[in-house]
Amino acid sequence: MSGPLDGIRVCDLTIAQFGAHATMMLADMGADVVKIESPRGGDPGRGIALQPDGTSAFFLAHNRNKRSVAVNLRRPAGKEIARRLAARSDIFVQSWKPGVIERLELDYDNIRRVKPDIIYASASGFGPRGPRAHLAAMDMVAQAVGGLALANTPPGSDEPSPVGPTIADQTGSLLLAYGIVLALLHRLRTGEGQQVDVSLLGAQMTLQAWNIANFFLSGEQTRGGRRDAISPLFTFYRASDGWFAIAIIDERQWPKLCQIVGRPELATDTRFDGRDGRERHKGELMAELDAAFGRRPRDAWLRAFEAADIPSGPVNAYGDLAADPQVIANGYLVETIAGTRSTRLVGPAVELSASPASIRPKAPELGQHTEEVLLNLGYEWDEISALREERVIL
């Protein structure tokens, strides 16, 4: 069964995570993504989180379903390969530091000369305009500048507390793929290509949209980082055998919770009357609930919450995900080959009934498809041999 992007060609000049994960999402949905890498080591992501056998979990997670060509873009003949590939592509995606792509003459103005209706997408650090537009950024920097590191700081502390996983890169990748598909839809309707820019900074602010809106209305800065930093009914508790989360925003569920924990009198306790009361007496309420929840196993509480329609779930470590029946049922983890062994990767999160995503080959070896792609571009074997002798390709 063909994916929704079957027949769409992507020229991929991304590295590391932000842009690379976005183009992988397109590949999962059927696009033919050709990744151009440097012959000298390839994408730097190949060297991150290396296993003893040389396999990189980082690279595998962001580059499956792609083809790899190893091309020296600093050589005129290498730039010509990129231009010829762009001329046959629908989408051109790059995530290089501002200024580099212009020096290589592979910027939007140059690419649209060979492909006027190209969709040219950039994964930037700070966006295309402003005093920081020319600067590179990384996930940690974006979490800081975008407000997340401070929003995650516990009350009473001024030390920034970033979120552990690379959430800026990953959020940016989702928005970049979204922007590219919107540009494809526009071109389908008008025949017109365009530029797409998604920045790490913009992605971080989008991630916190309601928190930021709430600040400008109320003046209250979001704080996190500790269990008691948020609402006592929108947090984590420990059962006798493990942690779980509850998330109550419907006031009608508060008396139900009191019944479940065997403390119906808490529902009429004046200290805990309404959200404001529970917030003022947060410590006292959490102490009551801590004592109650510690008396029974987690699954017993989760069954009771489910019966009362209270949003809840276990706190999973990564290892728990492989056995979680919900993860298994929806195929959120997929089996793939890493080196000489089988492993699991996060699968596509978007489910389409008529044109679903597919996980085809594993992430490519560096330059694995160079000859194949060059032949498709019209190069002859003697030209390919000459390019290899000149160290333009691997």
Order of alpha helices (4+ residues) and beta strands (2+ residues): beta-alpha-beta-alpha-beta-alpha-beta-alpha-alpha-beta-alpha-alpha-alpha-beta-alpha-alpha-beta-beta-alpha-alpha-alpha-alpha-beta-alpha-alpha-beta-beta-alpha-alpha
